[in-house]
Amino acid sequence: MLSRTADHLFWMSRYTERAEKPHAMGLSIQHRVRAQHVRGSQPCSIKEAAC
């Protein structure tokens, strides 16, 4: 039973880690778009801000 619990905790942490990565990338892109907007050079799209 202990090994099953450890296995579940391992996979739960892996799924949590995978779920956080796209969120962090989205926040990074959003920050770049806002920073460019403040400077007055807003990109045409969010895809351009990711470059």
Rosetta silent file (secondary structure, phi, psi, omega in degrees, C-alpha in Angstrom):
SEQUENCE: MLSRTADHLFWMSRYTERAEKPHAMGLSIQHRVRAQHVRGSQPCSIKEAAC
SCORE:     score description
SCORE:     0.000 S_00000001
   1 L     0.000  -36.864  179.012    0.000    0.000    0.000 S_00000001
   2 H   -63.647  -40.924 -179.629    2.870    2.400    0.729 S_00000001
   3 H   -66.956  -34.107  177.966    4.384    1.894   -2.729 S_00000001
   4 H   -67.046  -40.319  176.985    1.017    2.604   -4.346 S_00000001
   5 H   -63.956  -43.446  178.176    0.722    5.853   -2.391 S_00000001
   6 H   -62.601  -40.092  178.742    4.252    6.832   -3.390 S_00000001
   7 H   -63.330  -44.381  178.450    3.441    6.061   -7.022 S_00000001
   8 H   -63.351  -41.318  178.433    0.316    8.225   -6.897 S_00000001
   9 H   -64.835  -40.158  178.384    2.237   11.100   -5.314 S_00000001
  10 H   -59.491  -51.306 -176.864    4.960   10.836   -7.953 S_00000001
  11 H   -69.358  -33.391  176.408    2.519   11.022  -10.850 S_00000001
  12 H   -63.107  -41.655  178.838    0.479   13.774   -9.223 S_00000001
  13 H   -67.797  -35.699  177.601    3.630   15.890   -8.906 S_00000001
  14 H   -64.604  -44.970  179.681    4.564   15.175  -12.542 S_00000001
  15 H   -65.428  -37.633  177.680    1.141   16.233  -13.785 S_00000001
  16 H   -63.810  -43.540  179.020    1.264   19.359  -11.636 S_00000001
  17 H   -61.860  -43.624  179.652    4.688   20.253  -13.044 S_00000001
  18 H   -65.469  -34.703 -179.438    3.465   19.759  -16.598 S_00000001
  19 H   -72.445  -28.915 -177.927    0.408   21.910  -15.948 S_00000001
  20 H   -76.540  -30.666 -176.003    2.511   24.776  -14.539 S_00000001
  21 H   -61.348  -50.451  178.345    4.860   25.084  -17.531 S_00000001
  22 H   -63.086  -33.891  178.437    2.308   26.363  -20.094 S_00000001
  23 H   -63.955  -44.014  179.390    0.892   28.724  -17.470 S_00000001
  24 H   -64.734  -38.600  179.471    4.339   30.179  -16.784 S_00000001
  25 H   -67.151  -39.252  178.048    4.990   30.580  -20.519 S_00000001
  26 H   -63.326  -39.679  177.843    1.651   32.341  -20.954 S_00000001
  27 H   -65.487  -37.029  179.318    2.507   34.758  -18.159 S_00000001
  28 H   -64.848  -44.223  179.455    5.874   35.463  -19.781 S_00000001
  29 H   -65.342  -43.002  179.521    4.264   36.272  -23.135 S_00000001
  30 H   -61.318  -39.772  178.484    1.626   38.396  -21.450 S_00000001
  31 H   -63.668  -42.838  179.275    4.351   40.333  -19.607 S_00000001
  32 H   -62.908  -42.498  179.687    6.225   40.996  -22.860 S_00000001
  33 H   -62.170  -44.248  179.780    3.073   42.245  -24.584 S_00000001
  34 H   -65.953  -39.203  179.956    2.305   44.605  -21.714 S_00000001
  35 H   -65.076  -40.972  179.118    5.897   45.874  -21.570 S_00000001
  36 H   -68.541  -34.771  178.567    5.906   46.624  -25.290 S_00000001
  37 H   -65.127  -40.323  179.261    2.549   48.354  -24.996 S_00000001
  38 H   -64.595  -38.627  179.800    3.894   50.608  -22.231 S_00000001
  39 H   -75.445  -12.251  177.714    6.912   51.506  -24.373 S_00000001
  40 L    94.391    7.169  178.684    4.595   52.371  -27.261 S_00000001
  41 L  -120.486   65.345 -177.208    5.600   49.624  -29.673 S_00000001
  42 L   -68.736  131.857 -179.728    2.720   47.210  -29.328 S_00000001
  43 L   -71.375  162.981  178.901    3.136   44.122  -31.559 S_00000001
  44 L   -69.809  -31.419  179.980    0.529   43.168  -34.141 S_00000001
  45 L  -148.852  167.876  178.808   -0.120   39.864  -32.387 S_00000001
  46 H   -68.665  -29.616  179.150    0.850   37.865  -29.350 S_00000001
  47 H   -60.968  -36.470  179.005    2.809   35.475  -31.611 S_00000001
  48 H   -68.045  -30.371  179.709    5.211   38.285  -32.471 S_00000001
  49 H   -71.617  -23.810 -178.701    5.807   38.961  -28.778 S_00000001
  50 L   -76.449  -15.314 -177.930    6.912   35.360  -28.270 S_00000001
  51 L   -73.890    0.000    0.000    9.846   35.799  -30.668 S_00000001
